[in-house]
Amino acid sequence: MAASPHSSTADPIAAILANYPVLILDGAMATELERHGCNLDDPLWSARVLLEQPELIRRVHEDYFRAGADCAITASYQATVEGFAARGIGENEALGLIRQTVELAAQARDAFWAARESGTAGRPKPIIAASVGPYGAFLADGSEYVGRYGVSDERLAEFHRPRMKALIEAGADLLAFETVPSLQEALVLARLLEEFPDTFAWVSFSLKDGQAISEGTPIEACAQALEAYPRIAAIGVNCAPSSSAAEAVARLAACTAKPVLVYPNSGEAYDASTKTWHAGESAACGDFADSARAWHEAGARLIGGCCRTTPEQIARIAAVWRT
């Protein structure tokens, strides 16, 4: 098992927030890989690049660290044993690829930190959050934005457990349960986390609107259900338009003692049938710094970007809280 520089029973989110007003997350991985020439039209999405050009994943992580990110989210969102099996990749190789997502992020972080200049004195050493995408991401049909899979808790646990174990063994500082569309899946993940007692995670939901997650459960009910799990270190929303995310953050902050996180998408709308993005609200784009201030005022302590956001936008967030 690879040792993480932050590995302990301490909550890595709390450790940073004890000394800094905001923990700055990174932005989109897939968009940046496409900008580097990668073709992600594949059920494996960015995980495809693990097979073909892993060095580009490390490069994107480095870009975000230079932009000011305090946390890299690994390229494991759609990297699963079952997903790789559909490409003829055996379980051992698949688990190795999943572990590699953590290793690439850690290599990028360590190289950046070793070469840092005096300008990074006012920031924490970045941490690595290993992405655990929802069951719907494996289906590759947009189900993570709907959430009603019609499967049992046991099936969800069976699906998620091997990847969680591999990511933890690779030395991730914490897990990122992200774009979770249902309270059922969030609770399955929270219970699974108890099998790994030295590990913390955040839960980030996809939204139906500013009041409810994708499958319709009120956001307040989700926060209340997760309050009893001490190793869920933060709760929030991602891959939602800025306006919906801002409302959800305010609702979460009013009903949870956990830090609230938000990393919205660029404001464009995703069409799962064509796997394309279309113009939508632009609040998260040109004035990303202003949006970040609004999210913080609403109660968010972890702030970044999701689909189709860029290192430039993360740099605007960093500029708000760093001199």
C-alpha positions as CSV (number, residue, x, y, z in Angstrom):
1,M,0.0,0.0,0.0
2,A,1.4,3.4,-1.0
3,A,1.7,5.8,1.9
4,S,-0.1,9.1,1.5
5,P,1.7,12.1,2.9
6,H,-1.5,13.1,4.6
7,S,-2.5,9.6,5.7
8,S,-3.7,9.4,9.3
9,T,-7.0,9.3,11.2
10,A,-7.3,13.1,10.9
11,D,-9.8,14.6,8.6
12,P,-7.8,16.3,5.8
13,I,-10.6,18.7,5.0
14,A,-10.9,19.9,8.5
15,A,-7.1,20.2,8.7
16,I,-7.0,22.7,5.8
17,L,-10.1,24.6,6.8
18,A,-8.7,25.1,10.3
19,N,-6.1,27.4,8.7
20,Y,-7.7,28.7,5.5
21,P,-11.1,30.2,4.7
22,V,-11.6,28.1,1.6
23,L,-10.3,24.8,0.2
24,I,-10.0,25.4,-3.5
25,L,-10.9,22.4,-5.7
26,D,-9.8,21.8,-9.2
27,G,-12.0,21.9,-12.4
28,A,-12.9,19.7,-15.2
29,M,-10.6,16.9,-16.3
30,A,-12.4,15.8,-19.5
31,T,-12.5,19.2,-21.0
32,E,-8.8,19.7,-20.5
33,L,-8.0,16.3,-21.9
34,E,-10.0,17.2,-25.0
35,R,-8.1,20.4,-25.3
36,H,-4.9,18.3,-25.4
37,G,-6.3,16.3,-28.3
38,C,-7.9,13.3,-26.5
39,N,-11.1,11.7,-27.9
40,L,-13.4,10.9,-25.0
41,D,-16.3,9.6,-27.1
42,D,-16.2,6.3,-25.2
43,P,-18.1,4.7,-22.3
44,L,-14.9,4.9,-20.3
45,W,-14.8,8.7,-20.8
46,S,-11.6,10.1,-19.3
47,A,-10.7,6.7,-18.0
48,R,-9.9,5.8,-21.6
49,V,-6.9,8.1,-21.4
50,L,-5.5,5.9,-18.6
51,L,-5.1,3.2,-21.2
52,E,-3.7,5.4,-24.0
53,Q,-2.0,8.6,-22.7
54,P,-1.8,8.7,-18.8
55,E,0.9,11.3,-18.9
56,L,-1.8,13.8,-20.1
57,I,-3.8,13.2,-16.9
58,R,-0.8,14.1,-14.9
59,R,-0.3,17.2,-17.0
60,V,-3.9,18.4,-16.4
61,H,-3.5,17.9,-12.6
62,E,-0.3,20.0,-12.7
63,D,-2.2,22.8,-14.6
64,Y,-4.8,22.9,-11.8
65,F,-2.2,23.0,-9.1
66,R,-0.4,25.9,-10.8
67,A,-3.8,27.6,-11.1
68,G,-4.2,27.4,-7.3
69,A,-6.1,24.2,-6.6
70,D,-5.7,22.8,-3.1
71,C,-7.2,19.5,-4.1
72,A,-7.0,17.3,-7.2
73,I,-9.9,15.0,-8.0
74,T,-8.6,11.9,-9.7
75,A,-9.6,10.6,-13.1
76,S,-11.4,7.6,-11.7
77,Y,-15.0,8.8,-12.0
78,Q,-15.8,6.3,-14.7
79,A,-12.9,3.9,-14.0
80,T,-14.5,0.7,-12.6
81,V,-13.8,-3.0,-12.7
82,E,-17.0,-3.7,-14.6
83,G,-16.4,-0.9,-17.0
84,F,-12.9,-2.1,-17.9
85,A,-14.2,-5.7,-18.1
86,A,-16.5,-4.6,-20.9
87,R,-13.3,-3.6,-22.8
88,G,-11.8,-7.0,-22.1
89,I,-9.6,-5.9,-19.3
90,G,-9.2,-8.3,-16.4
91,E,-9.8,-7.5,-12.8
92,N,-6.2,-7.2,-11.7
93,E,-5.3,-4.9,-14.5
94,A,-8.4,-2.9,-13.9
95,L,-7.6,-2.4,-10.3
96,G,-4.1,-1.4,-11.3
97,L,-5.4,1.3,-13.6
98,I,-7.8,2.6,-10.9
99,R,-4.8,2.8,-8.5
100,Q,-2.9,4.6,-11.2
101,T,-5.3,7.5,-11.1
102,V,-4.2,8.3,-7.6
103,E,-0.6,7.8,-8.4
104,L,-0.8,10.3,-11.3
105,A,-2.4,12.9,-9.2
106,A,0.1,12.4,-6.4
107,Q,3.1,12.6,-8.8
108,A,1.7,15.9,-10.2
109,R,1.2,17.3,-6.7
110,D,4.6,16.2,-5.4
111,A,6.4,17.6,-8.4
112,F,4.5,20.9,-8.2
113,W,5.1,21.2,-4.5
114,A,8.8,20.4,-4.8
115,A,9.3,23.1,-7.4
116,R,7.0,25.7,-5.8
117,E,8.1,29.3,-5.5
118,S,7.6,31.7,-2.6
119,G,4.2,32.6,-4.1
120,T,2.7,29.3,-2.7
121,A,3.6,30.2,0.9
122,G,0.1,31.2,1.6
123,R,-1.5,27.9,0.6
124,P,-1.7,24.4,2.0
125,K,0.0,21.4,0.5
126,P,-2.6,20.0,-1.9
127,I,-4.5,16.8,-1.2
128,I,-5.8,14.1,-3.5
129,A,-9.5,13.2,-3.5
130,A,-10.1,9.9,-5.3
131,S,-13.3,10.2,-7.4
132,V,-15.9,7.6,-6.9
133,G,-18.5,8.2,-9.6
134,P,-22.1,6.9,-9.2
135,Y,-23.4,3.6,-10.6
136,G,-25.1,5.6,-13.3
137,A,-21.7,6.8,-14.7
138,F,-20.8,3.2,-15.4
139,L,-24.1,2.8,-17.3
140,A,-22.9,5.7,-19.5
141,D,-26.4,6.8,-20.3
142,G,-26.8,9.9,-18.2
143,S,-28.3,8.0,-15.2
144,E,-26.2,10.0,-12.8
145,Y,-28.6,12.9,-13.6
146,V,-31.7,10.8,-12.9
147,G,-30.8,8.4,-10.1
148,R,-33.5,5.8,-10.2
149,Y,-31.5,2.7,-11.1
150,G,-33.9,0.1,-9.8
151,V,-31.1,-1.9,-8.2
152,S,-30.6,-3.1,-4.6
153,D,-28.3,-1.7,-1.9
154,E,-26.4,-5.0,-2.2
155,R,-25.8,-4.5,-5.9
156,L,-24.6,-0.9,-5.4
157,A,-22.2,-2.0,-2.6
158,E,-20.9,-4.9,-4.7
159,F,-20.2,-2.4,-7.5
160,H,-18.5,0.3,-5.5
161,R,-16.4,-1.7,-3.0
162,P,-13.5,-2.9,-5.2
163,R,-12.8,0.6,-6.6
164,M,-13.0,2.2,-3.1
165,K,-10.5,-0.3,-1.8
166,A,-8.1,0.2,-4.7
167,L,-8.2,4.0,-4.4
168,I,-7.6,3.9,-0.7
169,E,-4.7,1.4,-1.1
170,A,-3.2,3.7,-3.6
171,G,-2.8,6.4,-1.0
172,A,-5.7,8.8,-1.7
173,D,-6.1,11.4,1.1
174,L,-9.9,11.0,0.9
175,L,-12.6,9.8,-1.4
176,A,-14.9,12.0,-3.4
177,F,-18.4,10.5,-3.8
178,E,-19.5,12.8,-6.5
179,T,-22.4,13.5,-8.8
180,V,-24.5,11.2,-6.6
181,P,-28.1,11.3,-7.8
182,S,-29.9,9.4,-5.1
183,L,-30.1,9.2,-1.3
184,Q,-30.1,5.4,-1.6
185,E,-26.7,5.4,-3.3
186,A,-25.3,8.1,-0.9
187,L,-26.2,6.0,2.1
188,V,-24.7,2.8,0.6
189,L,-21.5,4.7,0.0
190,A,-21.5,6.1,3.6
191,R,-22.0,2.6,5.0
192,L,-19.3,1.2,2.8
193,L,-16.9,3.9,4.1
194,E,-17.2,2.4,7.5
195,E,-15.4,-0.7,6.2
196,F,-12.3,1.6,5.9
197,P,-12.1,3.3,9.3
198,D,-9.1,5.5,8.6
199,T,-10.7,7.1,5.5
200,F,-12.7,10.2,5.0
201,A,-14.9,11.2,2.1
202,W,-17.2,13.9,0.8
203,V,-20.6,13.4,-0.7
204,S,-21.6,15.7,-3.6
205,F,-25.0,15.4,-5.2
206,S,-26.3,16.1,-8.7
207,L,-29.4,18.3,-8.6
208,K,-32.9,18.3,-10.0
209,D,-33.1,22.0,-8.9
210,G,-31.9,24.1,-6.1
211,Q,-34.2,22.3,-3.6
212,A,-33.8,18.6,-4.5
213,I,-31.2,16.1,-5.7
214,S,-31.7,14.4,-9.0
215,E,-34.1,11.7,-7.9
216,G,-36.2,14.2,-6.0
217,T,-35.2,13.9,-2.4
218,P,-35.1,17.3,-0.7
219,I,-31.5,18.5,-0.2
220,E,-32.2,19.0,3.5
221,A,-33.2,15.4,4.0
222,C,-30.0,14.3,2.4
223,A,-27.9,16.4,4.8
224,Q,-29.8,15.1,7.8
225,A,-29.4,11.5,6.7
226,L,-25.6,11.9,6.4
227,E,-25.1,13.8,9.6
228,A,-24.7,10.5,11.6
229,Y,-21.7,9.4,9.5
230,P,-18.6,11.1,11.1
231,R,-16.3,10.1,8.2
232,I,-18.4,12.0,5.7
233,A,-16.3,15.1,6.1
234,A,-18.3,17.4,3.8
235,I,-21.5,17.5,1.8
236,G,-22.4,19.5,-1.2
237,V,-23.3,19.6,-4.9
238,N,-21.5,19.4,-8.2
239,C,-22.2,19.4,-11.9
240,A,-25.2,21.7,-11.5
241,P,-25.7,25.2,-13.0
242,S,-24.5,28.0,-10.8
243,S,-28.0,29.3,-9.8
244,S,-29.3,25.9,-8.6
245,A,-26.0,25.2,-6.9
246,A,-26.1,28.5,-5.0
247,E,-29.6,27.8,-3.6
248,A,-28.7,24.2,-2.7
249,V,-25.6,25.5,-0.8
250,A,-27.7,27.9,1.3
251,R,-30.1,25.1,2.1
252,L,-27.3,22.7,3.1
253,A,-25.5,25.3,5.2
254,A,-28.7,25.9,7.2
255,C,-29.1,22.3,8.2
256,T,-25.7,20.6,8.5
257,A,-22.7,21.1,10.7
258,K,-20.4,19.6,8.0
259,P,-18.5,21.8,5.7
260,V,-20.4,22.5,2.5
261,L,-18.8,22.1,-0.9
262,V,-19.8,23.3,-4.4
263,Y,-18.3,22.7,-7.8
264,P,-20.8,23.6,-10.5
265,N,-20.4,23.0,-14.2
266,S,-19.9,25.8,-16.7
267,G,-23.7,26.4,-17.0
268,E,-24.1,24.5,-20.2
269,A,-26.7,21.7,-20.4
270,Y,-25.7,18.1,-21.1
271,D,-27.6,15.9,-23.5
272,A,-27.1,12.3,-22.3
273,S,-28.5,10.8,-25.6
274,T,-26.0,12.6,-27.8
275,K,-23.3,13.1,-25.2
276,T,-23.0,16.7,-26.1
277,W,-23.2,20.1,-24.3
278,H,-25.4,22.9,-25.3
279,A,-25.6,26.6,-24.3
280,G,-27.2,27.4,-21.0
281,E,-26.8,29.9,-18.3
282,S,-23.4,31.4,-18.2
283,A,-23.2,32.6,-14.6
284,A,-20.3,30.2,-13.8
285,C,-18.2,31.3,-16.8
286,G,-17.0,34.8,-17.2
287,D,-17.6,36.0,-13.7
288,F,-16.4,32.8,-11.9
289,A,-14.8,34.8,-9.1
290,D,-18.1,36.6,-8.4
291,S,-20.0,33.4,-8.4
292,A,-17.4,31.9,-6.0
293,R,-17.9,34.8,-3.6
294,A,-21.7,34.2,-3.7
295,W,-21.3,30.5,-3.0
296,H,-19.0,31.3,-0.1
297,E,-21.4,33.9,1.3
298,A,-24.1,31.2,1.1
299,G,-22.0,28.9,3.2
300,A,-19.6,26.9,1.0
301,R,-16.1,26.3,2.3
302,L,-14.9,24.0,-0.5
303,I,-15.2,25.6,-3.9
304,G,-14.2,24.6,-7.5
305,G,-15.5,23.7,-10.9
306,C,-17.0,20.6,-12.6
307,C,-17.7,19.8,-16.3
308,R,-16.3,22.3,-18.8
309,T,-14.6,24.5,-16.3
310,T,-10.9,25.4,-16.8
311,P,-7.7,26.1,-14.9
312,E,-8.3,29.8,-15.8
313,Q,-11.5,29.7,-13.8
314,I,-9.9,28.0,-10.9
315,A,-7.2,30.7,-10.9
316,R,-10.0,33.3,-10.6
317,I,-11.3,31.6,-7.5
318,A,-7.8,31.3,-6.0
319,A,-7.3,35.0,-6.6
320,V,-10.2,35.9,-4.4
321,W,-8.7,34.3,-1.3
322,R,-5.0,34.5,-1.9
323,T,-2.8,37.6,-2.1
